[in-house]
Amino acid sequence: QVQLVESGGGLVTAGGSLRLSCAASGDIFSLNYMGWYRQPPGKQRELVATISSGDSTNYVDSVKGRFTISRDNAKNTVYLQMNSLKPEDTAVYYCNARYYYTIDAWGQGTQVTVSS
């Protein structure tokens, strides 16, 4: 199994920055890719960004050029650097890990609120 613990959410004004962290533990050698999802109030959860074991990255169009996903393999941690935040980025952000190609692990979620 893989366990994920997130940190770094909070309240920020529009145009500001936040960095989310997600520390993985457990069966980390089985990890295929990790990513971040978000769920805005009253909406469905959506993919924000992913990073593969080979460091290939993928972003939803709405965050391209503003968000950066990265990983520190020594710390088993994935980061989401969020710059130029907008009120529409307000959501609960969830860390996700896919392992053994078929199993998903999720973090507990961290609230990000962007005020205008």
Buried (B, 14 or more C-beta within 10 A) or exposed (E): EBBBBBBBBEEBEEEBEBBBBBBBEBBBEBBEBBBBBBBBEEEEBEEBBBBBEEEEBBBBEEBEEBBBBBBEEEEBBBBBBBBEBBEEBBBBBBBBBBBEEEEEBBBEBBEBBBEE
